[in-house]
């Protein structure tokens, strides 16, 4: 089925009348969400235990509801389960990471990473039962193969990934946003079309029984909220 971009469709307004929930319920729901999301951590040690695929599919479906520039939805989520494909991704990613950690990143960036305990080894790419490789669609091709621009692609895909991480966490799963640089090998391994560019690799699963995370502190709200 061919998707028709919204700019080729007429403006067709429909009613939007969501039920307004009471303030007390809204306050309770917001506080519960805040508490649950405060428990979210980036995990690098994954269990190999299986995860119901529908949970991951539903999380991707949540991400696909994200707002996007001109409602062009410029994203593709490639769900990778094949062990051989994940092994190829890990091999290529670790080679790029080796080059980066051996000097390409620069000392300032390496210094920023040290408190996180990261290195060139990426076992999460093969341990986690799923990899979600997110691609941004820099442009789209119509039925005649003509190229058309997408708008606010970085912002749109970034919002979608944030919603994906939230959905996965609320479903009880762990995730990691992995961005090996450069990521051109992902397009080759996954045979993606020329209008797509890799944005992030997200391993998904349960934390390993012996998983640890850095002892980090979030900024206080008065450091991130400005009232005017």
Secondary structure, DSSP 8 states (H G I E B T S, - for coil): -----GGGS-------------HHHHHHHHHHHHHHHHT--B---B------HHHHHHHHHHHTTS--GGG---EEEEEE--HHHHHHHHHHHHHHHHHIIIIIS-HHHHHHHHTTT--S--THHHHSSEEEEEEEESEEE-TT--EEE-SSHHHHHHHHHHHHHHHHHHTT-EEEEE--SS-HHHHHHTT--TTEEEEEEEEEE-B-TT----------HHHH----
